Amino acid sequence: MINYYQITPDKGIKQSDEATGNWMSLQDLSDNEQQDIIEKYHLPNDIFLGVDQAEEVSRLERLDGTKLKDAYILVITNLSAETDARIEKRLEPLIFIISDTLLITHVKKKSAFLERLLEKYSDKTTSLEKLCAYVILMVYSHYIAELLRLKETIDHLDESARETTRNDELFLLADTERDVVYIDHTLQGQTKTLKALWENTDFVENLNDSKLVYDIAFRQQRAEQLIAIYRDLLETVGGLFSDMMDNNLNHLMKYLDSAALIISIPALVTGIWGMNTGGIPGEGSKLAFFAVLGLAILLSILAGIHLSKKDYSK
């Protein structure tokens, strides 16, 4: 699907056509349609390959030899709101081909990102640079919202680690660690890309909106701080789970060792009386069996009472 829009300083974003539009939005294109766009503007053949891959690298590169003037490619990764899906499915690369007269965007199949962008910033977007800036702003807003949601999960895991080591909680811990790893590495890559965008291009100068640049920088800094804090918290929670499992195992081994010791007492008593050596006390008595049994039970009870009062923590 190819949509054309015109971005003007006074009217914002309006639906347009190929002749008058300065923003071309690409989504869910066939291989032939992608190849037509590549050939039309002399773009690199692999420029759209990573649009459906969560591991697509965030980057900023100059594009030489194209039909677009002063063109460069900007790739950043958004995080969708589908919290039930795995993190790989939620990460969606956004590809921007930016030039002086035309902006080309390409998003993954079934992505609702551009629709939300138009709903929120259609009237405020008065230039190609502002469109890209609002995209970056929305991306970091999504990461912050997800990190705050992960904080609730981390708090739940912290409480659970003090009470239980059930498999469900351990699976949740593994899934949360996976999410944090993906988000952490994605944000690290985007930090380098945006730094290059601010410093190595005239993007900020053409944007001419210091407040918007500040808002982006603030949300970027907040997202990076949150992911650093939550990553360390998650490591602490994981260590707490391990310590609790070790502690529970120690208590279990103390119980089993104590039980084995108590059981061994009647076995020792009956074993001695059962030796076939002759001259066993009570050999001819009908009450000897009950006497031996009573002695074994009494010794076991005394041993149990003694072990229950022992403090093994010293």
CORHUHU-V172660 format. One record per run of one state. SS is the DSSP state (@ for helix, = for strand, . for the rest). FROM is the first residue (numbers start at 1). TO is the last residue. If there is no record, write none. Layout:
ss-><SS SS>
from-><FROM FROM>
to-><TO TO>
This chain:
ss-><. = . = . = . @ . @ . = . = . @ = . = . @ . @ . @ . @ . @ . @ .>
from-><1 2 9 12 16 23 28 31 42 49 53 59 63 72 80 87 91 99 103 108 113 122 128 162 167 201 203 208 210 274 288 309>
to-><1 8 11 15 22 27 30 41 48 52 58 62 71 79 86 90 98 102 107 112 121 127 161 166 200 202 207 209 273 287 308 314>
